[in-house]
């Protein structure tokens, strides 16, 4: 991609309404970056509408050229549009990015994900094909395409991408870890272990997470736990790893330890698996006897995921228990008051 290029006119629907300005100065760049940071902060807080406004403001302070900063802001804005429910707006943003750079593999991949979600299967396949055409040596891209296709019952098509990735050569840590993960996804666990152990020896931290999953799939919980802990101890831990550790502890009925892992996962800056963590949190709180805590978490969970029918049944159970406990507490308090009043009456009668 060229480092700089005159800004072409892009439609508002494409979410890239950047004014063509003459001259560039530090003040405009400072304003642009300031609004960008504001937009990111709004996204982290879940205020996507304000994030979109901030990114628009950032782009309006552009110097009149498209560079890495402007492209970066556009990607953030597309993510904010999607998170705010405007799938078409997000897709139009990727359309505009591709109108600017027809070899942008990331834009093809992300647009393909949106097309897949909207039911445009062929359009998604075309975009994924273009994505790997312009970024043929990225294991993660092939793996992400597989995961997306598999999520829409297109696992066979997804496995084609996994097998294509074997054409990527290299024995560095990243390549070994990438091949190891692909073997894991294909269910070839022995090959996965070979590649992943070599990746760890070569210095890959992420390979600890994948090899833990391999051992878990093979029924070796003890080895899995060891590798999960190694991943956590490396400082690279994510919410997914904490959830996995929690579930291993739950399998051993060590709910206090599991709850600690769950709470650590929920406290992280990025929590992609909040739903699973909260489900485990409720279970752990119940088994540790904290029904009030379980009730509070379940109330929050149902407000976030009202479509979870299994959780709804648990919610009703906890609500009934909570109400029974509350009623029992009120009855005890009433008995105490009554006993006190009777004692006072007896004393005054004497």
Secondary structure as GFF3:
##gff-version 3
##sequence-region A 1 350
A	DSSP	alpha_helix	26	44	.	.	.	ID=ss1
A	DSSP	alpha_helix	48	60	.	.	.	ID=ss2
A	DSSP	alpha_helix	68	83	.	.	.	ID=ss3
A	DSSP	alpha_helix	87	100	.	.	.	ID=ss4
A	DSSP	alpha_helix	105	118	.	.	.	ID=ss5
A	DSSP	alpha_helix	121	134	.	.	.	ID=ss6
A	DSSP	alpha_helix	139	151	.	.	.	ID=ss7
A	DSSP	alpha_helix	155	164	.	.	.	ID=ss8
A	DSSP	three_ten_helix	165	167	.	.	.	ID=ss9
A	DSSP	alpha_helix	173	185	.	.	.	ID=ss10
A	DSSP	alpha_helix	189	201	.	.	.	ID=ss11
A	DSSP	alpha_helix	206	217	.	.	.	ID=ss12
A	DSSP	alpha_helix	221	231	.	.	.	ID=ss13
A	DSSP	pi_helix	232	236	.	.	.	ID=ss14
A	DSSP	alpha_helix	239	251	.	.	.	ID=ss15
A	DSSP	alpha_helix	255	266	.	.	.	ID=ss16
A	DSSP	alpha_helix	274	287	.	.	.	ID=ss17
A	DSSP	alpha_helix	291	304	.	.	.	ID=ss18
A	DSSP	alpha_helix	309	349	.	.	.	ID=ss19
###
